[in-house]
Amino acid sequence: MPDRANPARPGGPGLYSQIAATLGLLIIAFAIFNVLLVLGLYAADRSQLARDMVRIEAARIARDHDEGRAPTRPLGATGWRWTLIDAGGHALGSGGDQALGSPSPFGAVDWTSFEEMPGGVRIAGVTKIEGGKDGRWVGMVISAKSDAIFAKAITTELLDHVVLPIAPLAALLLAFSLWQVRRLTRPLREAAAEVDALDPAMLEGRLSEPRNPQEVRVLVEAMNRALARIEAGTRLVREFNANAAHELRTPLSIMHLAIDRLPPSEATDQLRGDVTGLTRIVTQMLDLAQADAMIAGADGPVDLGALAGDLVAQMAPLAWADKRDIRFRHEDSPVVDGHAEAIARALRNLIENALRHTPEGSVVTVTVGPGPLLSVRDHGPGVPPGSRQRVFERFWRADRDRSDGAGLGLGIVQATMEAHGGEARVEDAEGGGALFVLDFGQAG
């Protein structure tokens, strides 16, 4: 049977990865837009950038002073002066270049100034420390050769107004989008699972049609219409094969009788053999059509031991006429649910196949058990390992030059076992030959 557990999957990115990549690109574009927006605002208002820098440096000076460290010069500054006072106006600390002087007025109100001077820029300001020890003020003067002095302020502003707001928003947007996609594509996954579970023998199988989304429902409806057309076409082919085989049996029987009335000759024997072969192929076509249309378990319990014993008794004269022997071994008394006539056809095909391949004077052994097993063992050349999967294919023959069959016998066996939920397999027989096994264990 085909392996539906691991169907081949085409390559390429999945829906989740495509949506995640698209959202990622949108988030990156939005972040770049925000960065350019912040930089544009600063370029238009460097006084605000100076105020942000005074605020950032004042917080750093107060923190270093509280922790007993000497504040260091800001990155990019050519000179700086700072002073820290308490609420009463008493100096708590100062440092830097004395030549720059102190900002004035000091305390009572926040202020910042930004000046472009020959050879650089000058920033001065006073700000109140937020949090920590109440009522402290920091004043500072910073000189620099270029606007590179604002790098830290710009970085802080981008972190506060771009990275921190966008990161959680992007994570929430991505998680929600993927959850929504998974919810909307659940009908697709369910439909794919139902397709994988479709049994080729059950032509009436259809997919469950979801109520939404509409696109998935339309796709599933189209698939069900395609399955209906396949069912109709398959049933038409099966009915044609069965009808053709049934209609051919009568003219072949008439031909056989007419040949029996002909004078004995080599040509008569050739014609008789050809008609016998055609009759066998037609019978197999009819058996195959019946096996394909079968519903397992419809007839009820089948005693495999009694069925095999009766069949061996019927075929013993044929085996003896061909100078071969047939033996029956009854190791168990298994009973399975199924079609007694169909199982008998499958076993008869195995016995006929064994009688054709075993040499004259050898024995074909039919065994029942242990458990729900039927096996047929011959002493022929066996089946090569490379052909064991194909030997049950319809119309397949290892030797195409032979004209004693169309390769349908083992196809009937396979179709019958699939209809019963069992398995047909071939193994090496101990001492040479082939061992064909009908295993009904999966049908219990």
C-alpha positions, 0 to 999 in steps of 0.5 A: 500500500502507498505510504501516506504517513510521510507524504513528500513535501515540496520545498520553499518557505512556508506561510509563517516564515513569509508573514514573519519576514514581511512583518520584519521588513515593515518593522525595520522600515518603520524603525528607520522612518522613526530614526530619520524623523528624530534626527530631522527634528534635532537638526531643526531644533538643536536647542532642544538637543542641548537641553537633553544633553544638559539633563543627561549630563546632570544626572550622570554628575549627580550619580557619580558624586553620590557614588564617590566618583569624580565625573569625567568629561563628556565624550567629544568635549574640548572643555567643561565645567560643572557645579553641584549645589543643594537646595540652600545654594551651598556648593556640594562639588565642582570640577572641570576647567576653571577658565570656562567659569560658572553658568549664571543665573544659577538655581531657581529655574531650569535654563539652557543656551546653545551658541555656535562660536568660531571653532566650535559650539558652546553649551551652558545650562542649569537643571534640577536633579529629578529624584534622588536627594531633593532640591539639588541643582547642577550647572555646567558649561561645555565646549566642543569643536563640532556637533559630535558632542550630541552623540550621547543625547541622540543615542539616548533619545533614539533608545527612548523614543524609537527602540523601547516603544517599537520593540514590544509593539513589534513583538506583540504585532508579530505574535498576534499576526502569526496566531491569526494566520494559524487560526485562519489556516487551521482548515487547510491543515485539517483538509491536508490531514484528511487528504493524507488519510483518504483510502484509495479503496473507499471512493466515496471519501470526501473532505469536511467543508469548513464554514470559513474562511471562504477561500478555504471553503471554495478550495475544499469544495473544488477538491470534493468535486474533483474527488466526485469526478474521480469516483465516477470515472473509476467506477465507470472503468471498474464496471466496464472491466467487469462487464467486458470480462463477463461478456467475454466468458461466453464466447470463450467457452463456445470457442473452447467447445469448438476447438474440442471438436477439431481434429487433433493436431499441433495447431489445435493444441496451440489454439486450445492453450491460447483460449485457456490462457485468455479464459484465465485472464478474463476470469482474473479480470472479473475477480479483480473487479469484484475485489476492487468493489468489495467492502471488507467485513460484509459477509461475516466470520470466515474460518481460514482453516476450513476455507484453505482445506476445502480449496486444497482438496479442490486443487489437488487433482490439478496439482497431480495432473501436472506431476506436482504434489500439494500438502495442507498444514493446519497449525491453528483455527483462526477466524476473521471477518470478511468475504469467504469467496474473495479470500478463497480467490486470493488463496487460489491465485497463490496456489496456482502461481506456486504450481506454475513455478515449482518444478515437477516432482516437488511439493506446494505447501499450504499452511494455516496459522499460527494466528490469522495467517495463510501461507503458500510455499513452493520450491521454485526460483524464489522472488529476488529482493528487488522485485518483492515490492513490485510483484503485487503490482497489476500487469507486472511480470518479471519475465515479459517474454512469458505468455502464460498470464497478464500479471493479474493474479497477485494484483487480485491478492493485493486488492483482496488483502487491502479490502480486508485491512491485511497485508500480502507479502513474499519471503524467502522459504527455508531451503529455497523457493518462495513463501507467500503470506496472507496476514490478516492480523491488522484486520482483527 
